[in-house]
């Protein structure tokens, strides 16, 4: 009996420890592949995550920055048990994102799945190709032209809200003003609805839910233990997240139903949508519904996912982009004066007419300032892909399914392409200075087949808003670049906003 007991005990021990031994063997095999790549020392279970232990939220960006400068061009990290390879050299970035093979986003984007489903940001494979093909025409030049009035009208509202803060001798945090403005713009251009975020703020249920989802996404992102669904679903955040998610989805679905009904009415009656001789504005949603009528490719839920994706991608990114360019212009009065002279040449004698597409296209210097600002402060500093095939990077073998982290912030600081890289110099983007530059040395909108579909929209919006502010105010910054802390929360945000002194021009 004792012999049988010993055998049974041995079998049980084996069954308990076999999975662990299998994992240990697999981990050892992976280590032999990945640990030849330079990087910080990794420990069992926690990998290299110990570098974040004890760090405050706003210090995470600087930990990543120091690590990337210590191991330039390429390095590896272990996020707990998962190996990742990080790259910050244009040539390596080109290998990964120029190919139509490696279009799957990294696993980090799975946290957005409940919100965005399989929209353009998170989808992959044939679904992504089909949706991208259908959606691309909605960003045609003629469509963007129609959005310029929306940019101008909402910008004018923000300028009026900023007026009481001008000439007071006290700085104002412009970030929340810009955040509400861009939310108003994205709701009107994406869905064709006015949410009045600037006038009503978070009194609007939809606006409140969008902000809540953004906050909770970040809460999860910076807490590694919440990356596990089992823990997240039982956390103190889960109930709030579910409520906000239902609010946003129900609102978008209702808007889709209304716009589909309006489209059917228009087609059955032959109504061209004109009101008192003025053609009704079409939103991204209208164009998507019209384009889908022939292909029937998208269900109503597919449409909802794409609209929610456009909302997500077009709000925080432009808020950050506009804030950083205002900050840099406020720090460089000589460049700010040149931009104002350019604007004055387009709107002579103090004209206050709204900026048209033609006007915005004439703002060449302002466009260079925005591009240089996006070089120094790309709205998305780091983004990820998952390799579909094995690749050789810097002479290292990197297996398929590896998560590749692309450090746009550091790609943009390569002294080979940007001498004195920390200096703000819009002339880097003069045609003669860009024609021979590596095409993957500047990637604020990513690059390759999965580049940002809305980048022209974003540049026009930023030009419209920044020019609108500069037409009314002269800007000075309350902080230097060294004093202005960067927050890494998927979006490159300024910690504690952007404090500017506003001086009226008229």
C-alpha positions as CSV (number, residue, x, y, z in Angstrom):
1,X,0.0,0.0,0.0
2,X,2.8,2.3,0.9
3,X,4.4,1.7,-2.5
4,X,1.1,2.6,-4.2
5,X,0.8,5.7,-2.1
6,X,4.3,6.7,-3.1
7,X,3.5,6.3,-6.8
8,X,0.2,8.2,-6.5
9,X,1.9,11.0,-4.6
10,X,4.6,11.1,-7.2
11,X,2.1,11.3,-10.0
12,X,0.2,14.2,-8.2
13,X,3.5,16.1,-7.7
14,X,4.3,15.6,-11.4
15,X,0.8,16.8,-12.5
16,X,1.1,19.9,-10.3
17,X,4.6,20.8,-11.3
18,X,4.6,19.7,-14.9
19,X,3.0,22.9,-16.2
20,X,5.4,25.0,-14.2
21,X,8.4,23.0,-15.6
22,X,7.0,23.4,-19.1
23,X,6.7,27.1,-18.6
24,X,10.2,27.3,-17.1
25,X,11.6,25.5,-20.1
26,X,9.7,27.8,-22.5
27,X,10.9,30.8,-20.6
28,X,14.5,29.6,-20.8
29,X,14.2,29.0,-24.5
30,X,12.7,32.5,-25.0
31,X,15.5,34.0,-22.9
32,X,18.1,32.5,-25.2
33,X,16.5,34.3,-28.1
34,X,15.6,37.7,-26.5
35,X,18.3,38.2,-23.9
36,X,21.1,38.6,-26.6
37,X,19.4,41.9,-27.4
38,X,20.6,44.7,-25.2
39,X,18.3,45.8,-22.3
40,X,18.0,46.1,-18.6
41,X,18.4,43.0,-16.4
42,X,15.3,40.9,-16.2
43,X,14.1,39.0,-13.1
44,X,11.7,36.0,-12.8
45,X,8.0,36.9,-12.9
46,X,8.4,40.7,-12.9
47,X,10.8,40.9,-15.9
48,X,12.1,44.5,-16.2
49,X,9.0,46.1,-14.7
50,X,10.9,46.7,-11.5
51,X,12.1,49.9,-13.1
52,X,8.6,51.4,-12.6
53,X,8.3,50.3,-8.9
54,X,7.8,53.2,-6.6
55,X,7.5,55.7,-9.5
56,X,4.8,58.3,-9.6
57,X,2.4,58.4,-12.6
58,X,4.3,61.4,-14.2
59,X,7.7,59.7,-13.8
60,X,6.9,56.8,-16.1
61,X,7.6,58.7,-19.3
62,X,11.1,59.7,-18.0
63,X,11.9,56.1,-17.0
64,X,11.2,55.0,-20.5
65,X,13.1,58.0,-21.9
66,X,16.2,57.2,-19.8
67,X,16.1,53.5,-20.7
68,X,15.8,54.2,-24.5
69,X,18.7,56.6,-24.3
70,X,20.8,54.0,-22.4
71,X,20.0,51.4,-25.1
72,X,19.6,53.4,-28.3
73,X,18.3,52.1,-31.6
74,X,17.0,48.7,-30.2
75,X,16.6,47.1,-26.9
76,X,14.4,44.4,-25.2
77,X,12.3,44.5,-22.1
78,X,10.2,41.9,-20.3
79,X,6.7,43.0,-19.3
80,X,6.3,40.5,-16.6
81,X,6.6,37.2,-18.5
82,X,6.2,38.7,-22.0
83,X,9.3,39.7,-24.0
84,X,9.1,42.9,-26.1
85,X,11.5,44.5,-28.5
86,X,11.7,48.3,-28.7
87,X,13.1,50.2,-31.6
88,X,14.0,53.9,-32.1
89,X,15.9,54.0,-35.4
90,X,14.3,54.9,-38.7
91,X,15.8,52.0,-40.6
92,X,14.4,49.5,-38.1
93,X,11.0,51.2,-38.0
94,X,10.8,51.0,-41.8
95,X,11.4,47.2,-41.7
96,X,8.4,46.7,-39.4
97,X,5.7,49.3,-40.4
98,X,6.4,49.7,-44.2
99,X,5.3,46.1,-44.7
100,X,1.7,45.1,-45.3
101,X,2.4,42.0,-43.2
102,X,3.0,43.4,-39.8
103,X,-0.3,45.4,-39.4
104,X,-1.6,43.8,-36.2
105,X,-1.4,46.2,-33.3
106,X,0.2,45.2,-30.0
107,X,-1.7,43.5,-27.2
108,X,-2.0,46.8,-25.3
109,X,-4.8,47.8,-27.7
110,X,-7.0,45.0,-26.4
111,X,-8.0,47.3,-23.5
112,X,-9.9,49.4,-26.1
113,X,-11.8,46.5,-27.5
114,X,-14.9,46.9,-25.3
115,X,-15.2,50.5,-26.4
116,X,-14.0,50.5,-30.0
117,X,-14.7,46.9,-31.0
118,X,-12.9,46.1,-34.3
119,X,-12.7,49.6,-35.7
120,X,-9.8,50.7,-37.8
121,X,-7.5,51.2,-34.8
122,X,-7.8,47.7,-33.4
123,X,-8.8,45.5,-36.3
124,X,-6.5,43.3,-38.4
125,X,-6.2,41.2,-41.5
126,X,-8.8,41.2,-44.2
127,X,-11.4,43.1,-42.1
128,X,-8.9,46.0,-41.7
129,X,-8.1,46.1,-45.4
130,X,-11.8,46.1,-46.4
131,X,-12.8,48.8,-43.9
132,X,-9.8,51.0,-44.7
133,X,-10.8,50.9,-48.4
134,X,-14.4,51.8,-47.6
135,X,-13.5,54.6,-45.2
136,X,-10.6,56.3,-47.1
137,X,-12.9,58.3,-49.5
138,X,-14.6,60.0,-46.5
139,X,-11.4,62.0,-46.0
140,X,-11.4,63.3,-49.5
141,X,-10.3,67.0,-50.0
142,X,-13.8,68.1,-50.8
143,X,-15.1,66.5,-47.6
144,X,-12.5,68.2,-45.5
145,X,-13.3,71.5,-47.1
146,X,-16.8,71.2,-45.6
147,X,-15.4,70.8,-42.1
148,X,-13.5,74.1,-42.1
149,X,-16.6,76.0,-41.1
150,X,-17.0,73.6,-38.1
151,X,-13.4,74.3,-37.1
152,X,-13.8,78.0,-37.4
153,X,-17.1,78.3,-35.6
154,X,-16.0,76.2,-32.6
155,X,-12.6,78.0,-32.4
156,X,-14.4,81.3,-32.3
157,X,-16.4,80.1,-29.3
158,X,-13.2,79.1,-27.5
159,X,-11.6,82.4,-28.2
160,X,-14.5,84.2,-26.6
161,X,-14.3,81.9,-23.5
162,X,-10.6,82.8,-23.2
163,X,-11.1,86.6,-23.4
164,X,-11.8,87.1,-19.7
165,X,-8.4,85.5,-19.0
166,X,-6.5,88.0,-21.2
167,X,-4.6,91.0,-19.9
168,X,-5.0,89.9,-16.3
169,X,-1.3,89.3,-15.6
170,X,-2.2,85.8,-14.6
171,X,-1.6,82.6,-16.6
172,X,-4.5,80.4,-17.7
173,X,-4.4,76.7,-18.3
174,X,-5.5,76.4,-21.9
175,X,-5.6,72.6,-22.0
176,X,-9.2,72.1,-20.7
177,X,-10.4,74.8,-23.1
178,X,-8.8,73.0,-26.0
179,X,-10.1,69.6,-24.9
180,X,-13.7,70.8,-24.9
181,X,-13.2,72.5,-28.2
182,X,-11.8,69.4,-29.9
183,X,-14.6,67.3,-28.5
184,X,-17.2,69.7,-29.9
185,X,-15.5,69.5,-33.3
186,X,-15.1,65.8,-33.4
187,X,-18.7,65.2,-32.4
188,X,-20.0,67.5,-35.2
189,X,-17.7,66.2,-37.9
190,X,-17.9,62.5,-36.9
191,X,-21.6,62.2,-36.1
192,X,-23.2,65.5,-37.2
193,X,-24.4,66.3,-33.7
194,X,-23.7,69.2,-31.4
195,X,-22.8,68.2,-27.8
196,X,-21.9,71.8,-26.7
197,X,-19.0,70.6,-24.5
198,X,-17.6,74.2,-24.4
199,X,-20.9,75.7,-23.1
200,X,-22.3,72.8,-21.1
201,X,-19.1,71.0,-20.2
202,X,-19.7,67.7,-18.4
203,X,-23.4,68.5,-17.9
204,X,-23.8,66.6,-21.2
205,X,-24.3,62.9,-20.5
206,X,-22.3,61.8,-23.5
207,X,-19.5,64.2,-22.9
208,X,-19.3,63.0,-19.3
209,X,-19.2,59.3,-20.4
210,X,-16.4,60.0,-23.0
211,X,-14.2,61.6,-20.4
212,X,-15.0,58.8,-17.9
213,X,-13.9,56.1,-20.4
214,X,-10.7,58.0,-21.2
215,X,-9.9,58.3,-17.5
216,X,-10.6,54.7,-16.7
217,X,-8.6,53.5,-19.8
218,X,-5.6,55.3,-18.3
219,X,-6.2,54.0,-14.8
220,X,-6.0,50.5,-16.3
221,X,-3.0,51.2,-18.5
222,X,-0.7,52.3,-15.7
223,X,-1.6,49.5,-13.3
224,X,-0.2,46.2,-14.6
225,X,-2.3,44.0,-12.3
226,X,-5.4,45.4,-13.9
227,X,-4.3,44.1,-17.3
228,X,-5.7,40.8,-16.2
229,X,-9.4,40.7,-17.1
230,X,-10.3,38.6,-14.1
231,X,-8.9,41.3,-11.8
232,X,-10.1,44.3,-13.8
233,X,-13.7,42.9,-13.9
234,X,-13.7,42.8,-10.1
235,X,-12.0,46.1,-9.5
236,X,-13.5,49.3,-8.2
237,X,-13.4,50.7,-11.7
238,X,-15.4,48.0,-13.5
239,X,-18.9,49.3,-12.6
240,X,-18.1,52.8,-13.6
241,X,-16.5,51.6,-16.9
242,X,-19.6,49.5,-17.8
243,X,-22.0,52.4,-17.2
244,X,-19.9,54.8,-19.2
245,X,-19.5,52.3,-22.0
246,X,-23.3,51.7,-22.2
247,X,-23.9,55.4,-22.3
248,X,-21.5,56.0,-25.2
249,X,-22.6,53.0,-27.2
250,X,-26.3,53.8,-26.8
251,X,-25.8,57.4,-27.8
252,X,-23.8,56.4,-30.9
253,X,-26.4,53.8,-31.9
254,X,-29.2,56.3,-31.5
255,X,-27.4,58.8,-33.7
256,X,-26.8,56.1,-36.3
257,X,-30.5,55.2,-36.4
258,X,-31.5,58.8,-36.8
259,X,-28.9,59.4,-39.6
260,X,-30.0,56.3,-41.5
261,X,-33.6,57.4,-41.3
262,X,-32.7,60.8,-42.6
263,X,-30.7,59.3,-45.5
264,X,-33.6,57.0,-46.4
265,X,-36.0,60.0,-46.3
266,X,-33.6,62.1,-48.5
267,X,-33.4,59.3,-51.1
268,X,-37.1,58.6,-51.2
269,X,-38.1,62.3,-51.4
270,X,-35.2,63.5,-53.5
271,X,-34.5,66.2,-50.9
272,X,-30.9,67.5,-51.5
273,X,-30.6,68.6,-47.9
274,X,-30.6,72.3,-48.5
275,X,-31.9,74.7,-45.9
276,X,-32.5,78.3,-47.1
277,X,-30.1,77.8,-50.0
278,X,-27.4,76.4,-47.8
279,X,-26.4,72.7,-48.2
280,X,-26.6,70.6,-45.1
281,X,-23.3,69.6,-43.7
282,X,-22.4,66.0,-44.1
283,X,-20.6,64.2,-41.2
284,X,-18.2,61.2,-41.3
285,X,-21.2,59.0,-40.3
286,X,-23.3,60.2,-43.3
287,X,-20.5,59.5,-45.7
288,X,-19.9,56.1,-44.2
289,X,-23.6,55.2,-44.4
290,X,-23.8,56.4,-48.1
291,X,-20.6,54.5,-49.0
292,X,-21.9,51.3,-47.3
293,X,-25.1,51.3,-49.3
294,X,-23.5,49.7,-52.3
295,X,-21.2,47.3,-50.6
296,X,-23.3,46.4,-47.6
297,X,-20.0,45.6,-46.0
298,X,-20.8,47.1,-42.6
299,X,-23.4,46.2,-40.1
300,X,-24.8,48.9,-37.8
301,X,-22.5,47.7,-35.1
302,X,-19.5,47.9,-37.5
303,X,-20.5,51.5,-38.2
304,X,-20.8,52.2,-34.5
305,X,-17.3,50.9,-34.0
306,X,-15.8,53.0,-36.7
307,X,-17.6,56.2,-35.5
308,X,-16.4,55.5,-31.9
309,X,-12.9,54.9,-33.2
310,X,-12.9,58.2,-35.0
311,X,-14.1,59.9,-31.8
312,X,-11.4,58.3,-29.8
313,X,-8.5,59.0,-32.2
314,X,-9.6,62.5,-33.1
315,X,-10.1,64.0,-29.7
316,X,-7.2,63.6,-27.3
317,X,-4.5,63.5,-30.0
318,X,-5.5,66.9,-31.5
319,X,-6.0,68.4,-28.0
320,X,-2.4,67.5,-27.1
321,X,-1.0,68.6,-30.5
322,X,-2.6,72.0,-30.3
323,X,-1.5,72.5,-26.7
324,X,2.1,71.7,-27.5
325,X,2.3,74.0,-30.5
326,X,0.8,76.9,-28.6
327,X,3.3,76.2,-25.8
328,X,6.3,76.2,-28.2
329,X,5.1,79.4,-30.0
330,X,4.7,81.1,-26.6
331,X,8.3,80.2,-25.8
332,X,9.6,81.6,-29.1
333,X,8.1,85.0,-29.6
334,X,10.3,85.7,-32.7
335,X,8.7,82.7,-34.5
336,X,5.3,83.6,-33.1
337,X,5.6,87.0,-34.6
338,X,6.5,85.6,-38.0
339,X,3.5,83.3,-37.9
340,X,1.3,86.2,-37.0
341,X,2.6,88.2,-39.9
342,X,1.8,85.3,-42.2
343,X,-1.8,85.2,-40.8
344,X,-2.1,89.0,-41.2
345,X,-1.1,88.7,-44.8
346,X,-4.1,86.4,-45.3
347,X,-6.5,88.4,-43.2
348,X,-5.5,92.0,-43.8
349,X,-6.8,95.1,-41.9
350,X,-7.9,93.1,-38.9
351,X,-10.4,91.0,-40.8
352,X,-12.3,88.6,-38.6
353,X,-13.8,86.4,-41.3
354,X,-13.6,82.6,-40.7
355,X,-10.6,80.7,-42.2
356,X,-11.4,78.8,-45.4
357,X,-9.6,75.8,-46.7
358,X,-7.7,78.1,-49.1
359,X,-6.6,80.3,-46.2
360,X,-5.4,77.3,-44.2
361,X,-3.4,76.0,-47.2
362,X,-1.6,79.4,-47.4
363,X,-0.3,79.1,-43.8
364,X,3.0,77.4,-44.8
365,X,5.0,78.6,-41.8
366,X,2.3,77.7,-39.3
367,X,2.2,74.2,-40.9
368,X,5.9,73.9,-40.4
369,X,5.5,75.0,-36.8
370,X,2.9,72.3,-36.2
371,X,5.0,69.6,-37.8
372,X,8.1,70.6,-35.7
373,X,5.9,70.6,-32.6
374,X,4.7,67.1,-33.5
375,X,8.4,66.1,-34.0
376,X,9.3,67.2,-30.5
377,X,6.0,66.2,-28.9
378,X,4.3,63.5,-31.0
379,X,0.8,63.0,-29.8
380,X,1.5,59.2,-29.6
381,X,5.1,58.9,-28.4
382,X,5.1,55.1,-28.4
383,X,3.0,52.6,-30.4
384,X,3.2,48.9,-31.0
385,X,2.9,46.2,-33.6
386,X,2.9,42.4,-33.4
387,X,5.2,40.7,-35.9
388,X,3.5,38.2,-38.3
389,X,6.8,36.7,-39.4
390,X,10.3,36.3,-38.1
391,X,12.6,39.4,-38.9
392,X,16.2,40.3,-38.5
393,X,16.6,43.7,-36.7
394,X,20.1,45.1,-36.1
395,X,21.4,41.6,-36.7
396,X,19.2,40.1,-34.0
397,X,16.7,37.3,-34.8
398,X,13.2,38.5,-33.6
399,X,10.5,35.7,-33.9
400,X,7.0,36.1,-35.2
401,X,4.4,37.1,-32.6
402,X,6.9,39.4,-30.9
403,X,5.5,42.7,-29.7
404,X,7.5,45.5,-31.3
405,X,7.4,48.9,-29.5
406,X,8.1,51.9,-31.8
407,X,9.5,54.9,-30.0
408,X,8.4,57.8,-32.2
409,X,9.6,60.3,-29.5
410,X,13.2,59.0,-29.9
411,X,13.0,58.4,-33.7
412,X,12.4,62.1,-34.0
413,X,15.5,62.9,-32.0
414,X,18.0,61.2,-34.3
415,X,20.9,63.7,-34.7
416,X,21.6,62.3,-38.2
417,X,18.4,63.8,-39.4
418,X,17.8,66.5,-36.8
419,X,21.0,68.2,-35.7
420,X,20.6,69.9,-32.3
421,X,17.4,67.8,-32.0
422,X,15.9,69.4,-28.9
423,X,15.8,72.9,-30.6
424,X,12.5,74.1,-31.9
425,X,13.2,74.9,-35.6
426,X,10.2,74.9,-38.0
427,X,12.6,75.4,-40.9
428,X,13.5,71.7,-40.6
429,X,10.4,71.2,-42.6
430,X,11.2,73.5,-45.5
431,X,11.0,71.4,-48.8
432,X,14.8,71.5,-49.3
433,X,15.4,70.1,-45.8
434,X,12.9,67.3,-46.1
435,X,13.5,65.9,-49.6
436,X,16.4,63.7,-48.7
437,X,15.4,62.8,-45.1
438,X,14.7,59.2,-44.3
439,X,10.9,58.7,-44.9
440,X,10.6,56.9,-41.5
441,X,12.5,59.5,-39.5
442,X,9.3,61.4,-38.9
443,X,6.3,59.3,-37.9
444,X,3.8,61.4,-35.7
445,X,1.0,59.8,-37.7
446,X,2.7,56.4,-38.0
447,X,3.6,55.5,-41.6
448,X,3.3,52.7,-44.1
449,X,-0.1,51.1,-45.0
450,X,-1.4,51.5,-41.4
451,X,-0.7,55.3,-41.2
452,X,-3.3,57.6,-39.6
453,X,-6.2,58.0,-42.0
454,X,-7.2,61.3,-40.4
455,X,-3.8,63.1,-40.6
456,X,-5.0,65.7,-43.1
457,X,-8.1,66.3,-41.0
458,X,-5.9,66.8,-37.9
459,X,-3.4,69.2,-39.6
460,X,-6.3,71.4,-40.9
461,X,-8.0,71.4,-37.5
462,X,-4.8,72.4,-35.8
463,X,-4.0,75.2,-38.2
464,X,-7.5,76.5,-37.9
465,X,-7.5,76.6,-34.1
466,X,-3.9,77.8,-33.6
467,X,-4.4,80.6,-36.2
468,X,-7.7,81.5,-34.5
469,X,-6.0,81.9,-31.2
470,X,-3.0,83.9,-32.6
471,X,-5.4,86.3,-34.4
472,X,-6.7,87.5,-31.1
473,X,-3.9,86.9,-28.5
474,X,-0.2,87.2,-28.1
475,X,1.1,84.3,-26.1
476,X,3.8,83.9,-23.4
477,X,4.5,80.8,-21.5
478,X,4.5,80.6,-17.7
479,X,6.9,77.5,-17.9
480,X,10.1,76.6,-19.7
481,X,10.4,73.3,-21.5
482,X,12.4,72.0,-18.6
483,X,9.6,72.9,-16.2
484,X,6.9,71.5,-18.3
485,X,6.5,67.8,-17.4
486,X,5.4,65.2,-19.9
487,X,2.8,62.6,-19.0
488,X,2.9,59.2,-20.8
489,X,-0.7,58.0,-21.0
490,X,-0.9,56.6,-24.5
491,X,-1.2,60.2,-25.5
492,X,1.8,62.6,-24.8
493,X,0.0,65.0,-22.4
494,X,1.4,68.0,-20.6
495,X,1.3,67.4,-16.9
496,X,-0.9,70.0,-15.2
497,X,-1.9,71.5,-18.6
498,X,-0.3,74.4,-20.4
499,X,-0.1,77.7,-18.6
500,X,-0.1,80.7,-20.9
501,X,-0.3,84.5,-20.5
502,X,-2.7,85.9,-23.0
503,X,-2.3,89.5,-24.3
504,X,-5.1,90.9,-26.5
505,X,-3.9,92.0,-30.0
506,X,-6.8,94.4,-30.5
